[in-house]
Amino acid sequence: MQKTAQLFDRKVLRKLKVLPEYKKEEVLDFLDFLVDKTRQNVKSSAGAVNQKTKFRFDWEGGLAEIQNTYSSVELQHKATEWR
């Protein structure tokens, strides 16, 4: 695996050498962008795994005004129609 990484590094350096200076700056900016993006992805992935949240019932009673109009089965059918 070390050899593969070294070959990749050499290939990148060869291509980088033929670029004009202003393009090298673009490459550097892009690399900074990728590094930041990777850090954010790793950070959010770690947070999602470690975060324990309880199921919330804040939706409970949200359809109370129509409870006498539709049964739960009728609402399921309506929800299927709306999808």
MODELLER restraints for C-alpha pairs under 7 A, 6 or more apart:
rsr = mdl.restraints
at = mdl.atoms
rsr.add(forms.Gaussian(group=physical.xy_distance, feature=features.Distance(at['CA:16:A'], at['CA:24:A']), mean=6.83, stdev=0.5))
